[in-house]
Every structure is written in C-alpha cells, then in structure tokens.
C-alpha cells in the first residue's frame, strides 16, 4: 500500500456491489426534529434551493460570516442577493458585539457556519435563537460537520457528504416546506469525480503512479461542479451512501483528531472535542503555513487551507479573519488510511511542526 495522506476520499469500485449498511432516512428521523428533508447533488446546490425559497428582495439582505468559503458569496452575487459580513474572530467565534451594531430590520436571513464540525457555544446559540424570534431566518451550514449528533438551531440546515466520504450529495433539513423543482443531473462532473476517486484507490492500494491522471480528472470535475445549481442526488451516489459504514468513519475521525491533539496541543486551533462532534480535520495556526504545506506535499501528505477568502472580505476591515486565512492549515484525519500509515504520519508531523 502506498503512503498517501489527505486529498480526495477514494473507494474500492466493488463497494457499490456490497450489502447495505447505512439507512440515511432512518438516521435523519432518529437524530433530528425537522419536519422536512430534501436531497440534492451537493452543499452549494442545497444553499441555492434555500435561497430560492427565502426570496430575498432587493432592499433586504443576508448576514454572512467574514470567515467563509468563497463559493458562498459567489453564489449570492450570481443570484443578485445582497449580503453583509459579520465579524468572525481569530478563534472562530462570532463577535456578538459587532453583530449587535450592524443587524437591522432589513436583515432577512442569517447564515452561521459550524467550523470544522464544531458547534458554537451556548451564549452564541442563544443569541441566534433570539435572532429567530425577530423573524430572521437562520441558515445553518453544517457542510464541515457531516451528520452531527448535536442539536441544530437553523430553520434550514444543509450538509455535504463529499467532505467526508466519496459520495456527492447533500441533505437539507427544513422546518418549512420547500418547492424544489427542475432538478437535473450533472453527469460530466460525476463521471470525472468518481473516476478520479477510483484511480486514487488503485494508486494507493496497488502502488501505481496515476497522480497526473488523478489530478487532471479531479481538477476537471471541479470546473464542472459549479456549471449549474439545480442538481439532484443521483441514484449512483444514493446507492453508494448505503454501502458505507458511517459509524466506523465517525469513530476513526474522532480518534485521529485526539491523536493529533495529543502531539500538537499548543498549535491546535480547537483544543477540545465535545462528544457530539464529527471533525472535518485538525486545524492548526502556523506562521510558516505555505512552506510547511509544500514540504508535506512532497512527502505525500496533503493538507488543506480553509479558506482563501473572497476578495471583498479583504477590503472590509475583517483583519482577524484575514489573519486566520493566512495562517491556518488543516491536517487530514482520513478514515481511509490504515493505522500503520497513520502512525507514520503522526511521527512525521511531530518532527516537523514545532
């Protein structure tokens, strides 16, 4: 088996032929108290349908966090929906005093992100509940939280399967009925993406050098992902989701987060993991981020940056978010890596991060 950590989740192509292990509908019924759920082809597509339902008119706006995936404000711009940023501090907490100063009667919606799969503290959640009392719709982005076990506070919540497992899809949890129509397939994306995942599996398992082909297909699929927003959850991904042992993935991710926390406590951005959290990765803060990222990549350890910020954030006095973006690095905690390779990975990280 080739030593490779991070990057896209991959899978054995024979997985699709295996027995059903996971029932997503039963999971949703057992863990969440939402009247409606809807499946789409991905997280950004789910947000699209939520925004279409909210019908935010020209004099209204949505509040977005200043620390945010640039694909979200890009969607707002494409839909010509106005938005303002509220401040996220360098510890990923919402600046509630700043929020008090900017929120007004024209605010129609408030988007909150559960960063790296961690929920906000009780004070923040209470503040958000008070926002809802004022008639402001709360959209909870749990893309980095997978299918969390903690109580959700949004009127609308949406996740993304592909951030954790090799499945393209998303579920919307909603307190209100949505009118989701005209969903289409994004077949060219699906072919490129799943081909890349299988090629990566062959590279790792059989030690075949397919990196160039993998990167070509992966990058090509990314260009096709945002071609349309009304994308359905297709039958192939729906079937594949049923074959995956979710409990095993959750347990491995939590265990591996704690293993990294043991050796990198001082560098860790989030120093405690509650029992109800499913972590996306292990974020650290380091002033030599770019150099460290390149060095690790040469050793087949691929770390992510969450995120390079949208240009208009840089121009709007959100210095703590900018500082965070410039110094954050996320170490992978992939469940697909076997234990011996993960231990080797820990030794490398321990020796390089001071």
C-alpha positions in Angstrom: 0.0 0.0 0.0 1.3 3.4 -1.0 1.8 6.0 1.8 -0.6 8.9 1.0 -2.5 11.1 3.5 -5.2 13.6 2.6 -6.8 14.7 -0.6 -10.0 13.4 -2.0 -11.7 10.4 -0.4 -11.4 7.3 -2.5 -13.1 3.9 -2.6 -12.9 0.4 -3.9 -15.1 0.3 -7.1 -16.5 -3.0 -5.8 -18.1 -1.2 -2.8 -21.1 -0.4 -4.9 -21.9 -4.1 -5.1 -21.7 -4.7 -1.3 -24.5 -5.0 1.2 -26.5 -2.1 2.5 -25.1 -0.8 5.8 -26.4 2.7 6.3 -30.0 4.0 6.1 -29.9 7.7 5.7 -33.6 8.3 6.2 -33.7 6.3 9.5 -30.6 8.3 10.6 -32.4 11.6 9.9 -35.5 10.5 11.7 -33.6 9.3 14.7 -31.3 12.3 15.2 -33.2 15.4 14.0 -36.5 17.1 14.7 -37.2 18.6 11.3 -40.4 18.2 9.5 -39.0 18.1 6.0 -35.8 16.8 4.4 -34.7 17.1 0.8 -31.7 15.6 -1.0 -29.6 17.5 -3.6 -26.4 16.8 -5.5 -24.2 18.9 -3.2 -23.9 21.5 -0.4 -23.9 24.6 -2.7 -26.9 23.2 -4.5 -28.8 22.9 -1.2 -28.0 26.5 -0.3 -29.2 27.6 -3.8 -32.6 26.0 -3.1 -32.9 27.5 0.4 -32.2 31.0 -1.0 -34.7 30.5 -3.8 -37.3 29.6 -1.1 -36.5 32.7 1.0 -37.0 35.0 -1.9 -34.8 37.8 -0.5 -35.9 41.0 -2.3 -33.7 43.9 -3.4 -33.9 46.1 -0.2 -33.3 43.1 2.0 -30.0 41.2 2.8 -28.5 38.2 4.4 -25.7 38.3 7.0 -22.7 36.1 6.2 -19.7 35.3 8.4 -16.5 37.1 7.4 -14.7 33.7 7.5 -16.4 31.8 4.7 -15.8 29.6 1.7 -15.7 31.9 -1.3 -18.2 29.8 -3.2 -20.9 31.1 -0.9 -20.6 34.9 -1.6 -20.1 33.9 -5.3 -23.5 32.2 -5.3 -25.1 35.3 -3.7 -23.5 37.5 -6.3 -24.8 35.3 -9.1 -28.3 35.3 -7.7 -28.0 39.1 -7.1 -28.8 38.7 -3.4 -27.5 41.4 -1.2 -25.4 40.5 1.8 -23.3 41.9 4.6 -20.5 40.3 6.6 -20.5 39.9 10.4 -17.2 39.5 12.2 -15.6 36.2 13.0 -12.7 36.4 15.5 -9.4 34.5 15.1 -10.7 31.8 17.5 -13.7 31.1 15.1 -16.2 32.7 17.5 -18.8 35.2 16.4 -18.2 38.7 17.5 -21.7 39.3 19.1 -21.0 42.9 20.0 -20.2 43.7 16.3 -23.3 41.8 15.2 -25.4 43.9 17.5 -24.2 47.1 15.8 -24.9 46.0 12.2 -28.1 44.0 12.3 -31.3 45.8 11.4 -34.9 45.4 10.1 -33.7 44.8 6.6 -31.9 41.6 7.5 -34.0 38.7 6.1 -31.6 35.8 6.8 -28.6 34.9 8.9 -26.1 32.2 7.8 -24.0 30.5 10.5 -21.2 28.0 9.8 -20.2 25.2 12.2 -16.5 25.4 11.5 -14.6 22.1 11.2 -17.7 20.3 12.5 -17.8 22.1 15.9 -20.9 23.8 17.2 -20.9 27.3 18.7 -21.1 27.8 22.4 -24.3 28.3 24.4 -24.1 32.1 24.5 -23.8 32.2 20.7 -26.6 29.7 20.2 -28.9 31.7 22.5 -28.1 34.9 20.5 -29.0 33.1 17.3 -32.3 31.9 18.8 -33.1 35.5 19.7 -32.5 36.4 16.1 -35.1 33.9 15.0 -37.6 35.4 17.4 -37.2 38.7 15.4 -38.3 37.0 12.3 -34.9 36.5 10.7 -34.5 33.1 9.0 -31.4 31.2 10.2 -29.4 29.1 7.7 -27.1 26.6 9.4 -24.1 25.5 7.2 -23.1 22.0 8.5 -21.0 21.2 5.5 -18.0 20.7 7.7 -19.9 18.7 10.3 -21.1 15.8 8.1 -24.2 14.5 10.1 -23.7 15.9 13.6 -25.2 14.4 16.7 -25.7 17.8 18.4 -28.9 19.8 18.3 -29.2 22.0 15.3 -30.6 25.6 15.6 -31.2 26.6 12.0 -34.5 27.0 10.3 -32.7 25.4 7.4 -29.6 23.3 7.6 -27.5 21.7 4.9 -24.5 19.4 4.8 -22.2 17.9 2.2 -21.3 14.2 2.0 -18.2 14.6 -0.2 -16.3 16.5 2.5 -16.2 13.2 4.5 -16.9 10.3 2.2 -16.6 9.6 -1.5 -20.3 10.4 -2.1 -21.6 13.5 -3.9 -24.8 14.8 -2.3 -26.3 16.9 0.4 -29.4 16.9 2.6 -31.5 19.9 3.5 -33.2 19.8 6.9 -36.1 22.3 6.9 -38.8 23.5 9.3 -40.7 24.8 6.2 -41.8 23.1 3.0 -39.6 23.9 0.1 -40.6 23.9 -3.6 -37.7 22.1 -5.2 -38.3 21.5 -8.9 -36.4 21.1 -12.2 -33.6 19.1 -10.7 -31.1 17.9 -13.3 -28.1 15.5 -13.4 -24.5 16.8 -13.6 -23.3 13.7 -15.4 -20.0 15.1 -16.7 -19.0 16.1 -13.2 -20.0 12.7 -11.7 -18.0 10.7 -14.3 -14.9 12.8 -13.8 -15.1 12.8 -10.0 -15.8 9.1 -9.4 -13.2 8.1 -12.0 -10.7 10.2 -10.0 -11.6 8.5 -6.8 -11.3 5.1 -8.2 -7.9 5.9 -9.8 -6.7 7.3 -6.5 -7.8 4.0 -4.8 -5.8 2.0 -7.4 -2.8 4.2 -6.9 -2.8 3.7 -3.1 -3.7 0.0 -3.0 -1.6 -1.2 -5.9 1.1 1.5 -5.8 0.5 2.5 -9.4 1.7 6.0 -10.3 -1.6 7.6 -11.6 -1.1 11.0 -9.9 -1.2 13.1 -13.2 -4.4 11.4 -14.4 -6.0 11.7 -11.0 -5.2 15.5 -10.8 -6.4 16.0 -14.3 -9.8 14.4 -13.6 -10.1 16.0 -10.2 -9.5 19.5 -11.5 -11.8 18.9 -14.5 -14.6 17.8 -12.2 -14.2 21.0 -10.1 -14.7 23.1 -13.2 -17.9 21.3 -13.9 -19.3 21.3 -10.3 -20.5 24.9 -10.5 -22.0 24.8 -14.0 -25.5 24.5 -12.6 -27.1 24.7 -9.2 -30.3 22.7 -9.6 -28.6 19.3 -9.3 -30.3 16.2 -8.0 -28.9 13.5 -5.7 -28.4 10.7 -8.3 -29.1 7.0 -7.9 -25.4 6.0 -8.1 -24.4 8.2 -5.1 -27.6 7.3 -3.2 -26.7 3.6 -3.6 -23.1 4.2 -2.7 -24.1 6.0 0.5 -26.0 2.9 1.7 -22.8 0.8 1.5 -20.6 3.0 3.7 -20.0 2.2 7.4 -20.7 5.6 8.9 -20.1 4.6 12.5 -16.6 3.4 11.6 -15.8 6.7 9.8 -17.0 8.7 12.8 -15.0 6.7 15.3 -11.8 6.9 13.3 -12.1 10.6 12.7 -12.6 11.3 16.4 -9.8 9.0 17.4 -7.4 10.6 15.0 -8.3 14.1 16.0 -7.4 13.2 19.5 -4.1 11.6 18.5 -3.1 14.8 16.7 -4.3 16.9 19.6 -2.0 15.0 21.9 1.1 16.0 19.9 0.0 19.4 18.6 -2.0 20.9 21.5 -0.2 24.2 21.5 -0.7 24.7 17.8 -4.3 23.5 17.7 -7.0 26.0 16.8 -9.6 24.0 18.6 -8.3 22.4 21.8 -11.3 20.3 22.9 -13.6 18.0 21.1 -17.1 17.5 22.5 -18.6 14.0 22.4 -21.2 15.0 19.8 -18.8 16.4 17.2 -17.6 14.7 13.9 -14.5 16.7 13.0 -13.6 17.5 9.4 -9.9 17.8 10.0 -7.4 19.1 12.5 -6.7 22.9 12.0 -3.6 24.5 13.3 -2.2 28.0 13.2 1.3 28.4 12.0 3.3 31.4 10.6 5.1 29.2 8.1 2.0 27.7 6.6 2.8 27.8 2.9 6.3 26.3 3.4 5.0 23.6 5.6 2.2 22.7 3.2 4.6 22.3 0.3 7.1 20.3 2.3 4.4 17.9 3.5 3.0 17.5 -0.1 6.4 16.3 -1.3 6.0 13.5 1.3 2.5 12.6 0.0 0.8 14.4 2.9 -1.8 16.8 1.5 -3.1 19.4 3.8 -5.9 21.9 3.0 -6.4 25.6 3.6 -9.9 26.5 4.8 -10.1 29.1 3.2 -8.6 31.6 0.8 -11.1 34.4 1.4 -13.3 36.2 -1.1 -11.8 39.4 -2.3 -14.4 41.7 -0.8 -13.7 40.5 2.7 -10.1 41.7 2.3 -11.5 45.1 1.6 -13.9 45.4 4.5 -11.8 45.5 7.7 -12.1 41.9 8.9 -8.5 41.7 9.9 -8.9 38.7 12.3 -10.5 36.6 9.5 -7.7 37.6 7.1 -5.1 36.7 9.7 -6.7 33.3 10.2 -6.9 32.7 6.5 -3.2 33.5 6.1 -2.0 31.2 8.9 -4.4 28.2 9.1 -3.6 24.7 7.9 -5.8 21.7 8.2 -4.2 18.3 8.8 -6.3 15.4 7.3 -7.8 12.7 9.5 -8.9 10.4 6.7 -10.6 7.2 7.8 -9.3 5.5 4.5 -5.7 5.5 5.8 -4.7 2.3 7.6 -3.5 2.5 11.2 0.2 1.8 10.5 0.4 4.6 7.8 -1.5 7.0 10.2 1.1 6.3 12.9 3.9 7.0 10.4 2.1 10.3 9.5 1.9 11.3 13.2 5.7 10.8 13.6 6.3 13.0 10.5 4.0 15.7 11.8 5.5 15.6 15.3 9.0 16.0 13.9 8.1 18.9 11.6 5.7 21.1 13.5 7.4 23.0 16.3 
